[in-house]
Amino acid sequence: MNATYIQNSIAQLKTEIFMDVRHRTLQKYTGVPVLDENQLFYLLIPFLNGEEWQQEQQEAAITVGIVYAALAAHDHIKEVDATSKEQQLTVLAGDFYSGRYYEILAMSGNVALIKSLSKGIVSRCEHQIKVYEDEQRSIEQWYASMRNIDAGLIAQFFGLYSFSEYIPLIEKSLLILRLEREWAAHQRGQMSLIGKALEERIRQNGATFHSVIQEKIVHLKTELSQMVDHASFLQSDVKQALHAHVEASIASTNG
């Protein structure tokens, strides 16, 4: 397995997701669904590592991708000018994608997957709601929310299909990438709501966002590197891909 094979696998998954949610009017005004290739990469890790991956797993992975697309569409609604045609259609796009994954799940009859993804969506929304609550939360609790938002649905998918040993790897990897994005957004003055909440908590602790986030990233990368190296269930080329993917994504973000 090489970088080209990985990229082709991600591209194939993206194509299958796009085919299931294509809609001419929505695409005209809102573009194709927002899909994070990092999430798709980690979603495919068991497949890339040679685990049993039948049509059921592929269809479930497509459904997870559609769920992420639906949630991303709603996440991209601007806090101002939400009555413009583009914003209204973005809301409709999110609703349309949501309807499609419910339809696909209903047609598949995969009750276990329905329960698993429903649980994941509820948990993700609960973590997003926390930014609007008055409850004082620790820095580690905000990290946990970020981890759930980015990796929770993949973790549900892995748990359902007996890929649970991959969960710590993808949670740590996606948290590293999230913190890198939040740092880059901080530099531009365009942080997410949860990033702002984390920054406020860090400030209340008398520290700076830069120092705390950079220290956390270094710590996570050290832990991840050791975890990957000692993961006996991972093929050597997958280990290399996991190491390289975080570094490449970080370089791209910082660039």
Secondary structure, 3 states (H helix, E strand, C coil): CCHHHHHHHHHHHHHHHHHHHCCHHHHHHHCCCCCCHHHHHHHCHHHHCCCCCCHHHHHHHHHHHHHHHHHHHHHCCCCCCCCCHHHHHHHHHHHHHHHHHHHHHHHHCCHHHHHHHHHHHHHHHHHHHHHHCCCCCCHHHHHHHHHHHHHHHHHHHHHHCCCHHHHHHHHHHHHHHHHHHHHHHHHHCCCCHHHHHHHHHHHHCCCCHHHHHHHHHHHHHHHHHHHHHCCCCCCHHHHHHHHHHHHHHHHHHHC
